[in-house]
């Protein structure tokens, strides 16, 4: 299933990002895992501990790599109007997907 985030898209079944004109965007497996986790919890704040446990496992936290993955994902997501990974200082991160915010607001 292709996630509806603008012209470029993320294919969940293949776990791949595609940019303009269908070119595959390469990211590390952990970055894809991070995106998938944040997408499943879109527009919901996830703590650094929760994110690192999911991406790296409970015993293998690497905050430096996490920052690199978030930065690379934000570069890819910058092609998607309004979609981004937002940092809530000292609290965690959340994936902002404007279309989902609108759907959630209408559904309330």
C-alpha positions in Angstrom: 0.0 0.0 0.0 1.4 3.4 -0.9 1.1 6.0 1.8 -0.7 9.2 0.7 1.9 11.8 1.3 2.1 13.9 -1.9 3.7 13.1 -5.3 6.7 11.3 -3.8 5.5 8.3 -1.7 6.4 5.6 0.8 5.5 2.0 -0.2 4.8 0.1 3.0 4.7 -3.3 1.3 8.2 -2.8 -0.2 9.3 -0.6 2.7 10.8 1.9 0.2 10.7 5.6 -0.4 10.2 6.9 -3.9 10.9 10.5 -4.9 9.7 12.4 -8.0 9.5 10.3 -11.2 9.5 7.1 -9.2 13.2 7.0 -8.3 13.9 5.0 -5.2 15.3 6.9 -2.3 17.8 4.8 -0.3 17.7 4.9 3.5 19.1 2.5 6.1 16.9 -0.3 7.3 16.7 1.4 10.7 15.5 4.6 9.1 12.7 2.7 7.4 11.9 1.1 10.7 11.9 4.5 12.3 9.6 6.0 9.7 7.2 3.0 9.8 7.0 3.3 13.6 6.4 7.1 13.5 3.8 6.6 10.6 1.9 4.1 12.6 1.8 6.6 15.4 1.4 9.7 13.2 0.7 13.0 14.9 1.4 11.4 18.3 4.4 12.3 20.4 6.7 9.4 21.0 9.5 9.7 23.6 13.2 9.2 22.7 13.2 6.0 24.8 10.2 4.5 23.0 11.7 5.3 19.6 15.1 4.0 20.4 13.7 0.8 22.0 11.8 0.1 18.8 14.5 1.0 16.3 17.6 -0.3 18.0 16.3 -2.7 20.7 16.4 -2.2 24.4 20.2 -2.8 24.8 21.6 -1.0 21.8 20.7 2.7 21.9 22.6 5.0 19.6 21.3 8.5 19.8 23.8 9.8 17.2 22.5 7.4 14.6 18.9 8.3 15.5 19.6 12.0 14.8 21.2 11.1 11.4 18.2 9.0 10.5 15.7 11.7 11.5 17.7 14.3 9.5 17.8 12.1 6.4 14.1 11.3 6.7 13.2 15.0 7.0 15.1 15.7 3.8 13.0 13.1 2.0 9.8 14.3 3.7 10.5 17.9 2.7 9.2 16.9 -0.8 5.8 16.2 0.9 3.9 19.4 1.6 3.8 19.9 5.4 5.0 16.4 6.3 7.9 16.3 8.7 9.3 14.8 11.8 8.9 17.4 14.5 11.1 17.6 17.6 9.5 18.4 20.9 12.5 19.5 22.9 13.4 17.2 25.8 10.2 15.2 25.1 10.5 13.3 21.9 9.4 13.3 18.2 6.3 13.0 16.2 5.5 12.6 12.5 3.3 15.4 11.3 1.1 14.5 8.4 -1.3 17.4 7.7 -3.9 15.2 5.8 -4.1 12.9 8.8 -4.6 15.9 11.2 -7.5 17.0 9.0 -9.1 13.5 9.0 -8.7 13.2 12.8 -10.2 16.7 13.3 -13.2 15.9 11.1 -13.8 12.5 12.8 -14.1 14.0 16.3 
